[in-house]
Amino acid sequence: MMNPIAALLIQVLELYKWIVIIAVIVSWLTAFNVINEHNNFVRSLLRILYNLTEPVFRPIRRLIPAMGGLDLSPLIVLLLIWFLQYTIQYLAYQGMM
């Protein structure tokens, strides 16, 4: 049985993973003019997603700048989330958490 704190951390990371995925999809849709940025709801959604993801993306962008216009920071964040989730699970099942 897993420690409840470990389970909570894993679920929070899972939720954040989906926020990152949604932010990437919305940014693509915005870039291709599929989504109207002038709509109040869309503008609010973009602001929320920006405020949730930019503090995590910014340090990664400083270390690894965009290559040919391709921003790799979401991919790196998703890999870090995956690594943290499995590390937490491993430590929880080893009895260290």
N, CA, C and O atoms as CSV, one atom per row, in Angstrom:
chain,resi,resn,atom,element,x,y,z
A,1,MET,N,N,0.846,-1.179,0.000
A,1,MET,CA,C,0.000,0.000,0.000
A,1,MET,C,C,0.891,1.242,0.000
A,1,MET,O,O,1.920,1.283,0.675
A,2,MET,N,N,0.485,2.239,-0.759
A,2,MET,CA,C,1.295,3.448,-0.917
A,2,MET,C,C,0.948,4.475,0.154
A,2,MET,O,O,-0.194,4.583,0.602
A,3,ASN,N,N,1.951,5.209,0.540
A,3,ASN,CA,C,1.798,6.316,1.471
A,3,ASN,C,C,0.827,7.342,0.868
A,3,ASN,O,O,0.952,7.680,-0.309
A,4,PRO,N,N,-0.140,7.844,1.658
A,4,PRO,CA,C,-1.100,8.816,1.111
A,4,PRO,C,C,-0.445,10.101,0.596
A,4,PRO,O,O,-0.935,10.694,-0.365
A,5,ILE,N,N,0.627,10.529,1.205
A,5,ILE,CA,C,1.320,11.740,0.743
A,5,ILE,C,C,1.953,11.479,-0.618
A,5,ILE,O,O,1.903,12.333,-1.503
A,6,ALA,N,N,2.548,10.303,-0.787
A,6,ALA,CA,C,3.135,9.942,-2.078
A,6,ALA,C,C,2.055,9.876,-3.149
A,6,ALA,O,O,2.254,10.353,-4.266
A,7,ALA,N,N,0.916,9.289,-2.811
A,7,ALA,CA,C,-0.192,9.197,-3.768
A,7,ALA,C,C,-0.691,10.589,-4.148
A,7,ALA,O,O,-0.996,10.840,-5.314
A,8,LEU,N,N,-0.777,11.485,-3.183
A,8,LEU,CA,C,-1.212,12.857,-3.462
A,8,LEU,C,C,-0.215,13.563,-4.379
A,8,LEU,O,O,-0.615,14.228,-5.335
A,9,LEU,N,N,1.070,13.423,-4.095
A,9,LEU,CA,C,2.095,14.045,-4.938
A,9,LEU,C,C,2.026,13.528,-6.369
A,9,LEU,O,O,2.152,14.298,-7.320
A,10,ILE,N,N,1.828,12.233,-6.516
A,10,ILE,CA,C,1.723,11.644,-7.848
A,10,ILE,C,C,0.511,12.208,-8.584
A,10,ILE,O,O,0.596,12.503,-9.776
A,11,GLN,N,N,-0.611,12.360,-7.891
A,11,GLN,CA,C,-1.822,12.890,-8.531
A,11,GLN,C,C,-1.666,14.366,-8.898
A,11,GLN,O,O,-2.150,14.798,-9.944
A,12,VAL,N,N,-1.001,15.134,-8.052
A,12,VAL,CA,C,-0.754,16.548,-8.367
A,12,VAL,C,C,0.138,16.653,-9.601
A,12,VAL,O,O,-0.102,17.489,-10.472
A,13,LEU,N,N,1.161,15.810,-9.679
A,13,LEU,CA,C,2.030,15.802,-10.858
A,13,LEU,C,C,1.256,15.369,-12.102
A,13,LEU,O,O,1.486,15.897,-13.190
A,14,GLU,N,N,0.346,14.419,-11.949
A,14,GLU,CA,C,-0.490,13.980,-13.075
A,14,GLU,C,C,-1.377,15.119,-13.571
A,14,GLU,O,O,-1.523,15.324,-14.776
A,15,LEU,N,N,-1.960,15.847,-12.643
A,15,LEU,CA,C,-2.787,16.997,-13.003
A,15,LEU,C,C,-1.953,18.055,-13.733
A,15,LEU,O,O,-2.389,18.614,-14.739
A,16,TYR,N,N,-0.765,18.320,-13.222
A,16,TYR,CA,C,0.095,19.318,-13.854
A,16,TYR,C,C,0.536,18.858,-15.242
A,16,TYR,O,O,0.684,19.674,-16.152
A,17,LYS,N,N,0.744,17.553,-15.401
A,17,LYS,CA,C,1.094,17.020,-16.714
A,17,LYS,C,C,0.002,17.357,-17.726
A,17,LYS,O,O,0.302,17.752,-18.853
A,18,TRP,N,N,-1.255,17.205,-17.334
A,18,TRP,CA,C,-2.371,17.522,-18.235
A,18,TRP,C,C,-2.466,19.022,-18.495
A,18,TRP,O,O,-2.851,19.437,-19.588
A,19,ILE,N,N,-2.125,19.824,-17.514
A,19,ILE,CA,C,-2.109,21.276,-17.723
A,19,ILE,C,C,-1.064,21.638,-18.776
A,19,ILE,O,O,-1.320,22.475,-19.642
A,20,VAL,N,N,0.102,21.018,-18.708
A,20,VAL,CA,C,1.158,21.266,-19.695
A,20,VAL,C,C,0.694,20.837,-21.083
A,20,VAL,O,O,0.891,21.567,-22.054
A,21,ILE,N,N,0.080,19.663,-21.184
A,21,ILE,CA,C,-0.397,19.169,-22.476
A,21,ILE,C,C,-1.452,20.113,-23.048
A,21,ILE,O,O,-1.412,20.441,-24.234
A,22,ILE,N,N,-2.384,20.549,-22.222
A,22,ILE,CA,C,-3.419,21.480,-22.677
A,22,ILE,C,C,-2.798,22.803,-23.110
A,22,ILE,O,O,-3.210,23.381,-24.117
A,23,ALA,N,N,-1.814,23.285,-22.360
A,23,ALA,CA,C,-1.151,24.547,-22.719
A,23,ALA,C,C,-0.466,24.435,-24.079
A,23,ALA,O,O,-0.504,25.377,-24.870
A,24,VAL,N,N,0.152,23.305,-24.354
A,24,VAL,CA,C,0.818,23.108,-25.649
A,24,VAL,C,C,-0.211,23.085,-26.773
A,24,VAL,O,O,-0.024,23.738,-27.800
A,25,ILE,N,N,-1.288,22.343,-26.587
A,25,ILE,CA,C,-2.325,22.250,-27.617
A,25,ILE,C,C,-2.952,23.616,-27.871
A,25,ILE,O,O,-3.162,24.005,-29.020
A,26,VAL,N,N,-3.249,24.338,-26.801
A,26,VAL,CA,C,-3.849,25.666,-26.952
A,26,VAL,C,C,-2.879,26.619,-27.641
A,26,VAL,O,O,-3.301,27.450,-28.445
A,27,SER,N,N,-1.595,26.513,-27.342
A,27,SER,CA,C,-0.631,27.394,-28.015
A,27,SER,C,C,-0.553,27.085,-29.510
A,27,SER,O,O,-0.425,27.998,-30.325
A,28,TRP,N,N,-0.630,25.797,-29.874
A,28,TRP,CA,C,-0.653,25.435,-31.293
A,28,TRP,C,C,-1.906,25.975,-31.966
A,28,TRP,O,O,-1.838,26.541,-33.057
A,29,LEU,N,N,-3.044,25.800,-31.315
A,29,LEU,CA,C,-4.298,26.285,-31.892
A,29,LEU,C,C,-4.291,27.802,-32.035
A,29,LEU,O,O,-4.849,28.342,-32.990
A,30,THR,N,N,-3.671,28.476,-31.102
A,30,THR,CA,C,-3.556,29.931,-31.180
A,30,THR,C,C,-2.610,30.329,-32.318
A,30,THR,O,O,-2.893,31.267,-33.064
A,31,ALA,N,N,-1.507,29.626,-32.446
A,31,ALA,CA,C,-0.526,29.941,-33.486
A,31,ALA,C,C,-1.108,29.770,-34.891
A,31,ALA,O,O,-0.742,30.502,-35.810
A,32,PHE,N,N,-2.004,28.810,-35.053
A,32,PHE,CA,C,-2.612,28.552,-36.355
A,32,PHE,C,C,-3.954,29.265,-36.523
A,32,PHE,O,O,-4.719,28.958,-37.437
A,33,ASN,N,N,-4.227,30.216,-35.636
A,33,ASN,CA,C,-5.459,31.021,-35.685
A,33,ASN,C,C,-6.735,30.188,-35.673
A,33,ASN,O,O,-7.733,30.577,-36.280
A,34,VAL,N,N,-6.714,29.057,-34.996
A,34,VAL,CA,C,-7.916,28.243,-34.827
A,34,VAL,C,C,-8.739,28.807,-33.677
A,34,VAL,O,O,-9.969,28.770,-33.696
A,35,ILE,N,N,-8.031,29.333,-32.670
A,35,ILE,CA,C,-8.686,29.923,-31.501
A,35,ILE,C,C,-8.588,31.439,-31.615
A,35,ILE,O,O,-7.531,31.983,-31.936
A,36,ASN,N,N,-9.689,32.104,-31.351
A,36,ASN,CA,C,-9.743,33.566,-31.378
A,36,ASN,C,C,-9.259,34.111,-30.036
A,36,ASN,O,O,-9.940,33.964,-29.021
A,37,GLU,N,N,-8.097,34.732,-30.032
A,37,GLU,CA,C,-7.525,35.270,-28.795
A,37,GLU,C,C,-8.296,36.470,-28.257
A,37,GLU,O,O,-8.099,36.859,-27.106
A,38,HIS,N,N,-9.157,37.057,-29.057
A,38,HIS,CA,C,-9.897,38.242,-28.625
A,38,HIS,C,C,-11.155,37.896,-27.839
A,38,HIS,O,O,-11.789,38.779,-27.261
A,39,ASN,N,N,-11.517,36.621,-27.815
A,39,ASN,CA,C,-12.645,36.163,-27.022
A,39,ASN,C,C,-12.256,36.226,-25.540
A,39,ASN,O,O,-11.166,35.788,-25.172
A,40,ASN,N,N,-13.123,36.757,-24.699
A,40,ASN,CA,C,-12.798,36.919,-23.273
A,40,ASN,C,C,-12.504,35.594,-22.586
A,40,ASN,O,O,-11.569,35.502,-21.791
A,41,PHE,N,N,-13.297,34.562,-22.887
A,41,PHE,CA,C,-13.066,33.257,-22.269
A,41,PHE,C,C,-11.712,32.699,-22.683
A,41,PHE,O,O,-10.953,32.208,-21.847
A,42,VAL,N,N,-11.415,32.776,-23.961
A,42,VAL,CA,C,-10.136,32.260,-24.462
A,42,VAL,C,C,-8.980,33.047,-23.864
A,42,VAL,O,O,-7.970,32.462,-23.474
A,43,ARG,N,N,-9.115,34.354,-23.786
A,43,ARG,CA,C,-8.067,35.183,-23.191
A,43,ARG,C,C,-7.836,34.800,-21.728
A,43,ARG,O,O,-6.693,34.736,-21.276
A,44,SER,N,N,-8.909,34.548,-20.995
A,44,SER,CA,C,-8.781,34.128,-19.593
A,44,SER,C,C,-8.105,32.767,-19.496
A,44,SER,O,O,-7.244,32.554,-18.642
A,45,LEU,N,N,-8.499,31.847,-20.375
A,45,LEU,CA,C,-7.885,30.518,-20.381
A,45,LEU,C,C,-6.395,30.612,-20.694
A,45,LEU,O,O,-5.580,29.960,-20.041
A,46,LEU,N,N,-6.039,31.416,-21.681
A,46,LEU,CA,C,-4.630,31.592,-22.033
A,46,LEU,C,C,-3.834,32.179,-20.872
A,46,LEU,O,O,-2.707,31.757,-20.612
A,47,ARG,N,N,-4.414,33.145,-20.181
A,47,ARG,CA,C,-3.739,33.772,-19.041
A,47,ARG,C,C,-3.537,32.760,-17.915
A,47,ARG,O,O,-2.466,32.709,-17.310
A,48,ILE,N,N,-4.558,31.958,-17.633
A,48,ILE,CA,C,-4.451,30.944,-16.577
A,48,ILE,C,C,-3.376,29.923,-16.924
A,48,ILE,O,O,-2.530,29.593,-16.092
A,49,LEU,N,N,-3.415,29.421,-18.164
A,49,LEU,CA,C,-2.415,28.439,-18.581
A,49,LEU,C,C,-1.004,29.026,-18.552
A,49,LEU,O,O,-0.055,28.353,-18.148
A,50,TYR,N,N,-0.871,30.275,-18.978
A,50,TYR,CA,C,0.428,30.945,-18.945
A,50,TYR,C,C,0.938,31.060,-17.503
A,50,TYR,O,O,2.099,30.760,-17.222
A,51,ASN,N,N,0.067,31.493,-16.603
A,51,ASN,CA,C,0.472,31.666,-15.204
A,51,ASN,C,C,0.800,30.337,-14.524
A,51,ASN,O,O,1.616,30.300,-13.602
A,52,LEU,N,N,0.183,29.263,-14.963
A,52,LEU,CA,C,0.464,27.951,-14.376
A,52,LEU,C,C,1.726,27.304,-14.945
A,52,LEU,O,O,2.408,26.555,-14.245
A,53,THR,N,N,2.036,27.586,-16.194
A,53,THR,CA,C,3.161,26.887,-16.823
A,53,THR,C,C,4.435,27.719,-16.955
A,53,THR,O,O,5.535,27.170,-16.887
A,54,GLU,N,N,4.307,29.005,-17.137
A,54,GLU,CA,C,5.484,29.835,-17.402
A,54,GLU,C,C,6.530,29.813,-16.280
A,54,GLU,O,O,7.723,29.803,-16.583
A,55,PRO,N,N,6.138,29.804,-14.991
A,55,PRO,CA,C,7.180,29.733,-13.950
A,55,PRO,C,C,8.028,28.457,-14.023
A,55,PRO,O,O,9.170,28.449,-13.562
A,56,VAL,N,N,7.487,27.397,-14.590
A,56,VAL,CA,C,8.245,26.155,-14.735
A,56,VAL,C,C,9.014,26.148,-16.060
A,56,VAL,O,O,10.150,25.676,-16.120
A,57,PHE,N,N,8.393,26.671,-17.116
A,57,PHE,CA,C,9.041,26.686,-18.427
A,57,PHE,C,C,10.214,27.656,-18.489
A,57,PHE,O,O,11.218,27.365,-19.138
A,58,ARG,N,N,10.105,28.795,-17.831
A,58,ARG,CA,C,11.103,29.870,-17.949
A,58,ARG,C,C,12.524,29.417,-17.608
A,58,ARG,O,O,13.432,29.672,-18.399
A,59,PRO,N,N,12.761,28.755,-16.467
A,59,PRO,CA,C,14.143,28.332,-16.169
A,59,PRO,C,C,14.677,27.324,-17.187
A,59,PRO,O,O,15.868,27.318,-17.499
A,60,ILE,N,N,13.791,26.477,-17.700
A,60,ILE,CA,C,14.225,25.495,-18.690
A,60,ILE,C,C,14.572,26.196,-20.002
A,60,ILE,O,O,15.531,25.821,-20.675
A,61,ARG,N,N,13.796,27.205,-20.359
A,61,ARG,CA,C,14.080,27.972,-21.587
A,61,ARG,C,C,15.404,28.715,-21.488
A,61,ARG,O,O,16.081,28.920,-22.496
A,62,ARG,N,N,15.777,29.120,-20.272
A,62,ARG,CA,C,17.068,29.789,-20.096
A,62,ARG,C,C,18.217,28.818,-20.351
A,62,ARG,O,O,19.241,29.188,-20.925
A,63,LEU,N,N,18.033,27.568,-19.916
A,63,LEU,CA,C,19.077,26.557,-20.108
A,63,LEU,C,C,19.108,26.022,-21.536
A,63,LEU,O,O,20.177,25.821,-22.111
A,64,ILE,N,N,17.901,25.791,-22.112
A,64,ILE,CA,C,17.802,25.223,-23.446
A,64,ILE,C,C,16.912,26.135,-24.282
A,64,ILE,O,O,15.687,26.022,-24.230
A,65,PRO,N,N,17.512,27.029,-25.046
A,65,PRO,CA,C,16.697,27.942,-25.859
A,65,PRO,C,C,15.982,27.186,-26.988
A,65,PRO,O,O,16.344,26.056,-27.318
A,66,ALA,N,N,14.978,27.819,-27.563
A,66,ALA,CA,C,14.227,27.217,-28.671
A,66,ALA,C,C,15.161,26.938,-29.835
A,66,ALA,O,O,16.009,27.756,-30.190
A,67,MET,N,N,14.983,25.759,-30.422
A,67,MET,CA,C,15.817,25.362,-31.559
A,67,MET,C,C,14.985,25.438,-32.827
A,67,MET,O,O,14.050,24.661,-33.017
A,68,GLY,N,N,15.328,26.371,-33.683
A,68,GLY,CA,C,14.590,26.517,-34.931
A,68,GLY,C,C,13.127,26.850,-34.708
A,68,GLY,O,O,12.266,26.418,-35.475
A,69,GLY,N,N,12.842,27.605,-33.677
A,69,GLY,CA,C,11.461,27.968,-33.363
A,69,GLY,C,C,10.716,26.911,-32.584
A,69,GLY,O,O,9.540,27.101,-32.273
A,70,LEU,N,N,11.366,25.792,-32.255
A,70,LEU,CA,C,10.733,24.705,-31.509
A,70,LEU,C,C,11.103,24.818,-30.034
A,70,LEU,O,O,12.271,24.717,-29.661
A,71,ASP,N,N,10.091,25.029,-29.211
A,71,ASP,CA,C,10.293,25.159,-27.768
A,71,ASP,C,C,10.241,23.773,-27.138
A,71,ASP,O,O,9.201,23.114,-27.156
A,72,LEU,N,N,11.362,23.334,-26.582
A,72,LEU,CA,C,11.441,22.008,-25.989
A,72,LEU,C,C,11.093,21.979,-24.504
A,72,LEU,O,O,11.062,20.907,-23.900
A,73,SER,N,N,10.833,23.134,-23.911
A,73,SER,CA,C,10.582,23.168,-22.470
A,73,SER,C,C,9.378,22.316,-22.045
A,73,SER,O,O,9.470,21.663,-21.005
A,74,PRO,N,N,8.256,22.280,-22.777
A,74,PRO,CA,C,7.166,21.401,-22.338
A,74,PRO,C,C,7.562,19.920,-22.337
A,74,PRO,O,O,7.168,19.166,-21.447
A,75,LEU,N,N,8.337,19.516,-23.332
A,75,LEU,CA,C,8.778,18.128,-23.391
A,75,LEU,C,C,9.675,17.791,-22.198
A,75,LEU,O,O,9.554,16.723,-21.599
A,76,ILE,N,N,10.561,18.702,-21.869
A,76,ILE,CA,C,11.460,18.483,-20.728
A,76,ILE,C,C,10.665,18.446,-19.427
A,76,ILE,O,O,10.951,17.630,-18.552
A,77,VAL,N,N,9.670,19.320,-19.292
A,77,VAL,CA,C,8.819,19.318,-18.093
A,77,VAL,C,C,8.068,17.993,-17.987
A,77,VAL,O,O,7.969,17.423,-16.900
A,78,LEU,N,N,7.539,17.501,-19.102
A,78,LEU,CA,C,6.831,16.215,-19.066
A,78,LEU,C,C,7.767,15.073,-18.678
A,78,LEU,O,O,7.375,14.172,-17.935
A,79,LEU,N,N,8.997,15.107,-19.177
A,79,LEU,CA,C,9.973,14.084,-18.776
A,79,LEU,C,C,10.316,14.185,-17.288
A,79,LEU,O,O,10.450,13.167,-16.608
A,80,LEU,N,N,10.455,15.404,-16.790
A,80,LEU,CA,C,10.722,15.582,-15.356
A,80,LEU,C,C,9.554,15.101,-14.500
A,80,LEU,O,O,9.758,14.496,-13.447
A,81,ILE,N,N,8.342,15.368,-14.949
A,81,ILE,CA,C,7.161,14.898,-14.215
A,81,ILE,C,C,7.148,13.377,-14.179
A,81,ILE,O,O,6.910,12.775,-13.132
A,82,TRP,N,N,7.407,12.757,-15.330
A,82,TRP,CA,C,7.450,11.298,-15.391
A,82,TRP,C,C,8.512,10.753,-14.427
A,82,TRP,O,O,8.263,9.803,-13.685
A,83,PHE,N,N,9.690,11.367,-14.451
A,83,PHE,CA,C,10.769,10.924,-13.571
A,83,PHE,C,C,10.375,11.072,-12.098
A,83,PHE,O,O,10.598,10.161,-11.302
A,84,LEU,N,N,9.791,12.213,-11.738
A,84,LEU,CA,C,9.374,12.432,-10.349
A,84,LEU,C,C,8.292,11.453,-9.917
A,84,LEU,O,O,8.329,10.945,-8.796
A,85,GLN,N,N,7.327,11.182,-10.796
A,85,GLN,CA,C,6.258,10.246,-10.448
A,85,GLN,C,C,6.823,8.856,-10.160
A,85,GLN,O,O,6.464,8.228,-9.165
A,86,TYR,N,N,7.695,8.388,-11.023
A,86,TYR,CA,C,8.261,7.049,-10.813
A,86,TYR,C,C,9.218,7.005,-9.628
A,86,TYR,O,O,9.298,5.987,-8.939
A,87,THR,N,N,9.935,8.081,-9.384
A,87,THR,CA,C,10.804,8.137,-8.212
A,87,THR,C,C,9.985,8.101,-6.925
A,87,THR,O,O,10.334,7.396,-5.979
A,88,ILE,N,N,8.890,8.868,-6.897
A,88,ILE,CA,C,8.016,8.871,-5.723
A,88,ILE,C,C,7.416,7.485,-5.510
A,88,ILE,O,O,7.370,6.995,-4.382
A,89,GLN,N,N,6.955,6.853,-6.591
A,89,GLN,CA,C,6.397,5.500,-6.469
A,89,GLN,C,C,7.445,4.525,-5.962
A,89,GLN,O,O,7.160,3.716,-5.079
A,90,TYR,N,N,8.629,4.588,-6.495
A,90,TYR,CA,C,9.705,3.692,-6.083
A,90,TYR,C,C,10.016,3.869,-4.596
A,90,TYR,O,O,10.112,2.897,-3.846
A,91,LEU,N,N,10.171,5.133,-4.187
A,91,LEU,CA,C,10.492,5.392,-2.777
A,91,LEU,C,C,9.346,4.992,-1.860
A,91,LEU,O,O,9.575,4.504,-0.753
A,92,ALA,N,N,8.112,5.197,-2.318
A,92,ALA,CA,C,6.954,4.837,-1.493
A,92,ALA,C,C,6.869,3.334,-1.304
A,92,ALA,O,O,6.570,2.866,-0.205
A,93,TYR,N,N,7.128,2.574,-2.354
A,93,TYR,CA,C,7.060,1.118,-2.237
A,93,TYR,C,C,8.267,0.528,-1.528
A,93,TYR,O,O,8.205,-0.597,-1.032
A,94,GLN,N,N,9.361,1.271,-1.474
A,94,GLN,CA,C,10.535,0.828,-0.728
A,94,GLN,C,C,10.401,1.182,0.759
A,94,GLN,O,O,11.233,0.794,1.579
A,95,GLY,N,N,9.349,1.916,1.086
A,95,GLY,CA,C,9.129,2.302,2.469
A,95,GLY,C,C,9.910,3.519,2.897
A,95,GLY,O,O,10.034,3.778,4.094
A,96,MET,N,N,10.440,4.271,1.956
A,96,MET,CA,C,11.243,5.446,2.277
A,96,MET,C,C,10.427,6.709,2.360
A,96,MET,O,O,10.942,7.749,2.770
A,97,MET,N,N,9.152,6.646,1.978
A,97,MET,CA,C,8.296,7.830,2.047
A,97,MET,C,C,7.139,7.549,2.978
A,97,MET,O,O,6.289,8.415,3.185
